[in-house]
Amino acid sequence: MAEAQVWAAELESVFARVAGRFGRSDLRWRMRDYLRGLLAPAARKNGWQLAE
């Protein structure tokens, strides 16, 4: 579980570095959720799965 917390902290660090590239806060949150979806352990990823 500690490893997952380290990964989550690093991911938040990456989000903080690129957040300024997105002018609107809703786009920042959407980008963060999309990236988390891409990194998820699902075998297949498509737009519908990532939207959920």
N, C-alpha and C positions, 0 to 999 in steps of 0.2 A: 504494500500500500504506500510506503514511503516513496517508492520509485514513481508511482503515479502522481504524487504530489509534486515531485521535482519536475516531471514533464509538464504538469499544469502551470507551474510557476514560470518555466521557461517559455511556454506558449504565450502566457500573458506578457512576458517581456518582449517577445516578438511583436505582439499586437500593439504594445505601447510604442514601439519603434516605427511602425507603419501607419499608425492611426492618423497622423497628420496629413497623410496622402488623401484622406477621404474628408471632404468638406462637411458632410452631414453626419451627425451621430448615428442615425438609423442605418446608414450605409456601413459605418464601422462595425456595428453589431452584426449586421448581415454577413459581412466579410468574415468576421470571427467565427460565426456559426457555420458558414460554408467550409472554412478551412478545417474546423473540428470534424465536420462530416467527412471530408476527404481523408482525414487521418484516422477515422473510425475503423474498427476491425471488420467491417462488413465485406463479404466476398465480392459482391457486385455493388457498384455505386451508380446511380442515375439521378437525374434531377428531382424525381418524385421522392426518392429516399432521402436526399439531402434536404429537401424542403420540410420533411417531417422532423 
